[in-house]
Amino acid sequence: MTELGLRNDVYRRPLATALERLGVGEGWCCVDVGAGGGDVSVALAEIVGRTGRVYAVDNDPRARDEVARTAAAHTQVLAITQAGEDLLLPEPVDLAFCRFLLMHVVEPVAVLARMAKAVRAGGWVVAQEPITSAGRVGGSPLSMPDAPHPDVGALLPALVGRAGLDLVDAWAEAPAGAGPGPVTGYLATLSEVDPGDDPVVLPPLVTVLARREAR
């Protein structure tokens, strides 16, 4: 299993599985769309090495500055302030990646279509999005009313097809726990509500591996 240097990330296994499936390695050129603090961008940089390149893209200028701090030791990470709907890179990439992004945008298919255009012919698009309402705390469903598409993960396999991509694989994973531990800590950080000792099943994260036609 690929080891990823992701800080406090309970969803690291789905990402590691996806990158391993694709054989991401030295020299790959990638874009992390909706990069946030840059943890995934740095994890990608460690895999692609000095001969690779990672564009960390986010629409918040503060995220660009955070990425610059997080990735200070990785000169192959280039931080760009740009919305996913406007994604435009100076070169085609081998992999376009997003996670917890499409749930927050107005038109998820429009973002996926821009990601599809950003990759080279035969290149890969990987998206990871939750089915929020399938998460449970003490048996009760979770909700995220401020997100336009909190359950977009349930539609993700169909959305990549609408964006002009070929779906290669898709699966869902959900970390679970009870009492003190990373799952409870993650939920408390996300929701600002400590679930205490209640059993927690975090929202399943749906991963899709999709490919642009090789022509």
HELIX and SHEET records of a PDB file:
HELIX    1   1 ARG A   12  LEU A   22  1                                  11    
HELIX    2   2 ASP A   39  VAL A   48  1                                  10    
HELIX    3   3 PRO A   61  THR A   70  1                                  10    
HELIX    4   4 GLY A   84  ASP A   86  5                                   3    
HELIX    5   5 LEU A  102  HIS A  104  5                                   3    
HELIX    6   6 PRO A  108  ALA A  118  1                                  11    
HELIX    7   7 THR A  132  ALA A  134  5                                   3    
HELIX    8   8 VAL A  152  LEU A  155  5                                   4    
HELIX    9   9 LEU A  156  ARG A  162  1                                   7    
HELIX   10  10 PRO A  182  SER A  191  1                                  10    
SHEET    1   A 7 VAL A  77  THR A  81  0                                        
SHEET    2   A 7 ARG A  53  ASP A  58  1                                        
SHEET    3   A 7 CYS A  29  VAL A  33  1                                        
SHEET    4   A 7 VAL A  93  ARG A  99  1                                        
SHEET    5   A 7 VAL A 119  PRO A 130  1                                        
SHEET    6   A 7 LEU A 205  ARG A 211 -1                                        
SHEET    7   A 7 ASP A 166  GLU A 173 -1                                        
SHEET    1   B 4 SER A 140  PRO A 141  0                                        
SHEET    2   B 4 ARG A 136  VAL A 137 -1                                        
SHEET    3   B 4 PRO A 199  VAL A 201 -1                                        
SHEET    4   B 4 ALA A 176  ALA A 178 -1                                        
END                                                                             
